[in-house]
Amino acid sequence: MKGFIHSIESFGAVDGPGIRLVVFLQGCILRCAYCHNPDTWKIGVGEEMTPGDIIEKYKRNRHFYKNGGITVSGGEPLLQLDFLTELFSIAKSEGIHTCIDTSGAVFDKKNSAKFDELIKYTDLVLLDLKHIDCTKHTKITGVGNKNVLEFAKYLDKNKVDVWIRHVVVPNLTDKEDDLIQLGKFIGTLQNVKALEVIPYHTYGVKKYSELGIQYRLEGTVSASQELAATARSYIISGIKCTYIK
């Protein structure tokens, strides 16, 4: 079994608990307007590695990962479901904490048996909820959010710990009503352990010109920490509405 790897970060500190080996898989079906890694979009390219290759990389610095583990991100890691499952199976046999950073957009209930196998070896999912409104989600990413919300419910049903992530983009994902509705959805889930509201930044814009891709948010300024804090407060208020009911 080999996977297509975009890159590996040896000492990641923001992709799950502790210091982590972060593996970025190649390939994504989304075309998010604010994506800062458009070079991960193309499917079927990248460095080919086996799960064993990645485990060996982890072991070389294992003492640094005492309170961390392995996070697999992308691109969209669920596009390489079999590879991811094999990697996590080996990782768990080695006592390594496992985490997936995903949008959940490729989740398919018809393929639930494979997802059932994956979550046996998954300790945590970082779930990126880009927008609660399906039409707006489609405008931002190119696809609707039906599978995303179904995946969130699936993880909840199977008691897989989740950290919710939401990127706040000025005039795109920062509307009060939308954020409250997002919070109301999150409030229906019993497995959410954390909420991260991430300010939009423009660090990846240069990649678009290098790749000859038009950047759709040209002129959009980076989000401030204050905007992110306000957005988070709206989401929290939505969550509280659900609890009150």
Secondary structure, DSSP 8 states (H G I E B T S, - for coil): --EEEEEEEEEESSSSSSSEEEEEES--S---TT-S-GGG--TT-SEEE-HHHHHHHHHHTGGGGTT-EEEEESS-GGGGHHHHHHHHHHHHHTT-EEEEEE--TT--GGGHHHHHHHHTT--EEEEE---SSHHHHHHHHSS-SHHHHHHHHHHHHTT-EEEEEEEE-TTTS--HHHHHHHHHHHTT-S-EEEEEEEE---TTHHHHHHHT---TTTT-----HHHHHHHHHHHHHHHHHHHH-
